[in-house]
C-alpha cells in the first residue's frame, strides 16, 4: 500500500541501462530509510531496461512504493528529470542516475541531517568508481571543505565557483533538496542545457541553508560504456549552459567571471579537438565564446599545459593553417 506521505522522492530516468540497473535498484531496496518513493521515468530507449526494472521492483521491498512515468518519446535526461519532478510528492527529492548506486544508509543519514539542521539542501561525499563490479576500485571525494553548513551569500558563491572549477560536482545524485526549492524558485530542467550544471548552482543560490555530510554515501559509476558525457552534443549543452549561467549570475550579482572564462575555454578546446567535429564545424566552434579571445591574446591564458596554451592562443586568433596543424598534432597527444 502506498504511503499517503513520503519524506523523499527518488527520481531516476531509465534509458538503455539494462546491464547496469540491477545494482542501482538493489541499493534502493536495501535502504534503511523506508518512507520514500521511487519514480522511474521511462525515456523510451528501445531495450528491456524498464521491463527489467519493474520486474525487479515488484519482487522487492519497494513493490508498493514505486511508479513509472512514461515519456511519449525519447526526451533526454533533462526533460525526464523534470517529468519525474512534476509527479514527486516527497518533502525532499534526489535525482539518481540509473547506473550509480547508494550506500544502504544514504537516505536515512541525509534525511536526518536535513531535518536536524533545517537545511534546504544536504550534500554528501561520494566515491568515483573506476573499476568494474568484479574488480572495484574508487576514489573518495568530500562534499564540502570541512564546513558544517553554508548560509552566507559569500559562502554559497564560493561553493558555486568550486563547482565551475570541477572541484565539487554539480551532479544532483549527492544532493537531497527540498522539493519546494524547485517549485517556489521556478528552477527547472531545459533540454537545451546540461541538466545538473544548469540547476545545481541555482539551487545553491536559492537555499537558505546547505548542510554537509562528509561520508561517501554515493557511488558514481564511471565504467558504463553507454555514457554520453564526452560526446560533442553533450559539450554543446555545456556551452549553452555556460551562457545561461553567465546571464543568471549577472542578475544575481554572483562574481564567477574567472571560473566561467576558464570553463568556456576548456569547452571550446574540447569541442575543437573532438573526433566528431570536422569540416565546417571547426569554423563554427572557433567562433564560440568570442568574448574570451581578447584576454587570451593579451596573455591571460587559462591553460596550464604548454600545448593547450598554444592551442588556445591559435584558437583565439581564428582559423589559420597553423591552428589546423596544431589541432591535428594534439589529437595524437
N, C-alpha and C positions, 0 to 999 in steps of 0.2 A: 504494500500500500504506500503510495507516495505521501511524503510529508506535506503538511499544509504550509510549512515554512522551512526554508532551507537557509542555513547560515552562509553557505558558499555555493556558488555555481562554477563548475569547471567547464570551460568551453574548448572544444577540440575539433578543428577541421579535419576531415578524413579524405585523403586523396592519394591513391596509389601507394599505400603503405602496408600491403597485405603481408609482407615478410617481416615487418617491424612492429606491428600494432599490438601483438600479444603481450610483449614485455610492458608496454605502456599501460594497457588496461589492467594487467596483473598488479602493477604498482598502485593503481587507484582502488582496486578491490581490496587491497591489503591495508588501506589507510586505517589508522586507529581512530581517527575522527570520522563519525558516521553521518552527520547531518549535512550532507552535500548532495547536489545533483550533478550529473554528468550530461552535458549537451553535446552530442555528436552532430557535426554539420557535414552531410554527405555532399562533397564537391564534385560528384559525378566523374570519377577517374576512369570508369570503364572496366575496372577489375573487381575482384571479390572483397575488397577491403571492408566495405560497410557491412556486408553479409557476415563476414568473419567476426567483425566487432560485435554485432548484435548477438550472434550465437554464443560468443564468449561471455558477454554480459548477462545474457539470460540464464546462464549456468553459474553465475557468480553471486556474491553478496549485494551486487548493485542491480539485481534484476528488476527491482521496483523503483529505482532511483535514476534512471537514465531515459533520455528521449532522443529521437533522431529528427533533425531538421533537414529536409531535402531541398537542395538548390535546384532551380529549374534547368540549369545547365552548369558547366564548369565556370565558376565566377572568380576563382583565385582565393588566396588565403585572406586578404584584407576584407573583402565583402563577406566571406564565410564567417570570420570572427564577428563582423557586425551583425549578421543574421542570428548568430548564437546569442549575442548580447541583447538583441531585441526580445528574446523569449526568456532570458535569465530572470530568476526570482530571488536569488540569494542576496544577502546583505553585502557580501563581498563576492568578487569574481576573480578568477585567474584563468589565463589562456595557456593551454598546453599544446605543444606540437605532438603529433601522433607517433613520433619515433623517439621522443625523450621520455624520461620517467622520474617519478618522485620517490624519495625515501618514505617508508611506511608512516612515520610520524610527522611528515611535512605539513599537512593541512592542520593538524592539531596544534603544532608549535606556532605556526603562522597566525592562526585564528586567535589563539590565546594572547599572543603578543599584540595583535591589533586591538583586542578588547581591553587588555590591561593598560595599554598606552593611549587608548583613544585615538589611534592612528588611522588616517585615510589610506595610507599605503604601508605595507610591510614588505621589505626586501630581504631575501636570504642569499647566502652563498651558494655556489654550485660547483659541480665537477665537470670539466671538459673530458668527455670520453673519446680517446683517440684510438683505442684498441678495437676489439670485437667482443661479442658476448662470450666467445670461447676463450679469448685471451685479453681480458680487460686491462686497460691502462688509462690513467687520467691525471688531471692536474686541478687542484682545488683553487678556486678564486673567491675572495672575500666579497661581501655585499657592499660594505662601505669602507671607511678609513679608521675604524675603531670607535666612531661616534655611536651613541645610543639612539639618537633621533635627530632629525632636521626639522626646524621650524622657521628659521630666518630666511628672508629673501636672498641674502648673500650665500648662505649655505646651500640652498636649492640651486642657485645659479652655478655655483662651483660644481655641484654634482652633475648638472647638465653638461658642463664643459668636459668633465671626465667621460661622459657618455660619447660626446663627439670625438674625443681622443681615443675612444675604444678602450679606455682604462676600466670602465664599468659598462656592463651590457645594457643596451636599450631594450633587450628582449623582454617579453611580457611573462615568460614562464617562471620567473623568480620574483614576481610582484603580485601580491594579494592586494586588490584595490577595491575600495568601497564602490559599489555599483552606482551610487548617486553621484559620484565624481564624474563619471562619463555623462550621465543624463543632465545633471544640473549645469555643467560647464560646456555642454554641447560638444564633447570630444568624441569623435567617431572615426570610422575607417573609410579610406578612399582607395579605390582600385588602382589609381594612378600614382599612389605613394607607397613607400615601403611601410608596412603596417606598424611595426614596432618603433622604428625611428621617428615616425611622424606622430605617434601617440604618446609614448613614454615621457618625452620632455614636457609636453603639455600637462600630463597628469602630475608630474613633479611640481610644476609651477602652480597648479590649482590646489594641491594638497596643503592643508594647514599643518599636518604633522606626518612625517615619514619615519617609520621605525625600522631598525635593522636587526636581523638575526644572523650572527656570524657563524653559521653552521652550513655545511654543504648538503642541502636538502633536495637539490635538483640535479639530475644527470643530463647534461647536454650532449647528445649523441652526434658525433662528427664523422662517423664512418658509414653513414647512409649514402649510398652511391646515387640515390634519386634526388639529392639536394640540388636546388637551382640557385643557391646563393652566389655562385660565381658566374652566372650567365650574363650576357650583355643586356638582356631585358631587365634583369634584377638591378644591374648597375644604373640603368636609366631611371628606374624607380627611385634609387638613392639620389640621383641628380635632381629629380623633381622635388624630392623631399627636402633637400638642402635649400632650394629656392623657397619652398613653403615655410620652412623653419626660419629662414632669414627674415621673411616678412613678419611672421608672428613674433619673433624676438624683438624686432624694431618696435612693434606695437606694445609689447610688454616691458620694454626698457631693459632687456637682457643683453649683456655685453658678452658675446661669444664670437666676435669677429675673427680673432686669431685662429680659433678651432675650426670655424666654418671655412676660412681661407685654406687651411691645410687639407681639410676633408674634400673640398672642391677640387683641389689639385690632384689629390690621390685618386678620386673618382674619374677624373678626366684621363689621368695616366693609365688606369686600369682598363678603361674603355678603348683608348687608342692602341693598347698593346694586346687587346683581346683577340683571340684567334677567329672569333665570329665577325670581327669588324674588318671590312675590306672596302676597296674602291672608294666610291663617293661617301661612304660612311666616315672614312678617315677625315675628309674635308669638313664634314658636318660636325664631327666631335671636336675638331680643332677650334671651332667657334663656340664651343660650350664654355661657359663662365668667362667671357672676355674681360670681366672686371678684375680678374686676378693677374692678368698679363703684365700690367704696368709694374706691379710690385715685384714680380719675378724678374723682369728685365732689369729693374733697378737694383737687383741684388738680394731682395728678400725672398730667397728660395727656401721653401719649407722641407724639401727633400734632404735626407741625411746621407744617403748613399750617392757616391760621385756620379755613377752612370745615370741614376734617376735625376740628379740635379742637372746634368747635361740634357737629358730628355726634356725636363720641364722648361729649360731655357729655350730650346729649339721649338717646343710646342707653343710657348708664349709668343714666339716670333712669327707664327703662322706656318703655312705649308711651304716646304722647301726641299730641295734634293737632299741636303744634309739631314733634315729631320727624318725623311723616309729611310735613309741609311741607318741612322741611329735606331730607329724603330725596328728595322729588320734585324740588327745585331742584338738588340735587347731581348728579342723573342727567344734567343738561344741561351740566355743567361739564367 
